[in-house]
Amino acid sequence: MNTDLLRFVDSISRDKNIEKESVFVDLETAMVSAARRAFLEAQDVMVQIDRITGDITALADGAPIDMKALGRIAAQTAKQVMMQKIREDERSSIFEEYSQRVGQIVTGTVTRYEGGAITVNLGRAEGFLPKSEQIPGDQHHPGERIRAMILNVREEQNQVKIVLTQTHPDYIRKLFELEVPEVGERIIEIRALAREAGYRTKVAVSSIDSKVDAVGACVGVRGSRIRNIVDELGGEKIDIVRWNESSQVLITNALKPAEVKETFLCFELGRATVIVDEDQLSLAIGKRGQNVRLAAQLTGWDIDILTPEEYNKSVDDMEKALKSITGVEDVALDKMLAMGIISLGDLAEVGADPLVKDLGMAAELAERVVTTAAAEAKRLAAEAEAAKQAAAAAAVAAAQAAAQAAAQAAAQGEGQPAAVAGDGDSPEAVDESTENSDEPVAEVADAAEAGAPHAGVVTAEPVDAT
């Protein structure tokens, strides 16, 4: 009984996570290569290892051979073939194992940081975290523990490449499953998720148990659960939104912390028009449009945000245009508003078919309504563009006039003597008047350095919508 061989096979199988049968087959293949190298004239070489006793049976053209007497060159050949086969089996094992773990979170140690990409030691294999899949602003160093999600596993250039990610939206979902037991147990369900990695995430949650508050459970006692997730993401803000089957309610929740007055849904265009007060406009839009952009991704609706003044003007323009068409009644306008059509542009985009189908309007009248709406919308857009260009031209002209006046004032100042002694004026009087004339200039300069606003200049503090 060859116990040493059996122990060797068992050790390789455990360390490399390879089936014992695959290791036996690799050894037999290596021994056949060694025997062919030693017996070049042999036509048929066969090696078999007993799986229970470990005894080796080797035949060359039917004659038994002693594997121990093959020599150094044959042994080296057997070693090379065996190592190559075991590496191939190990790659196959790693590929199969990590392919089944795609979408799961793994923890590893940073080993290298090259060109922005990070190599992570996962134990049996190495993971690759590209710069595009890293949270913006995060810095990692060799030896640091890091957590990421397996995004993709593929074989290339005789190796298994495990691509990791920290920016994928599902990474947030998996973190919630780890930190919030109710999510892992499917009592709380994440219904929708929208993310801009490194900046903000919106998560819509619902509970199948009426006794469990979905939002409160995700936040935790004094924010303990959500704080762990935020710390893992490097301070990324997370908004937890209560899911609702009503799109109007869901859009209202998704735009929080802004207060929404009214929401109009146009199913034909997939667009939601949201009305907010002037003081809530910047909060609803968010910094660089982030809040409304994430809300649109979360709800699946294109969201337009208007103030009451803008909404009223849009409705008034549409009402004036439609009243000029014979056969259009006020009831039709109310029904259009109920359909989410609140502007001439919406009416032109929707077309005549919904008017015929939903409002019962005659086809000819519907076509005339759409044509009139499109023409009026184009005219109003041209007027608005002309007014905008006129305002810009006026601003440029005012700036040029101010610059010209300043240049003339500077030229006149340069033409005057610095100090002129008049009748009865002494040098001391001249110096005193000069000093007095400098005081206001010094005061303005000091005020500018202190950040004090000047008359006629409106300073606005940036609004942080977060």
Secondary structure, DSSP 8 states (H G I E B T S, - for coil): --HHHHHHHHHHHHHHT--HHHHHHHHHHHHHHHHHHH-TT-S-EEEEE-TTT--EEEEETTEE--GGGS-HHHHHHHHHHHHHHHHHHHHHHHHHHHHTTTT-EEEEEEEEEETTEEEEE-SSSEEEE-GGGS-TT----TT-EEEEEEEEEEEETTEEEEEEESSSHHHHHHHHHHH-HHHHTTSEEEEEEEEETTTEEEEEEEESSTTS-HHHHHH-GGGHHHHHHHHHTTS-EEEEEE--SSHHHHHHHHTTTS---EEEEETTTTEEEEE--HHHHHHHH-GGGHHHHHHHHHHTSEEEEE-HHHHHHHHHHHHHHHHTSTT--HHHHHHHHHTT--SHHHHHHH-SHHHHHHH---HHHHHHHHHHHHHHHHHHHHHHHHHHHHHHHHHHHHHHHHHHHHHHHHHHHHHS-S----TT--HHHHHHHHHHHHHHHHHHHHHHHTT---TT----------
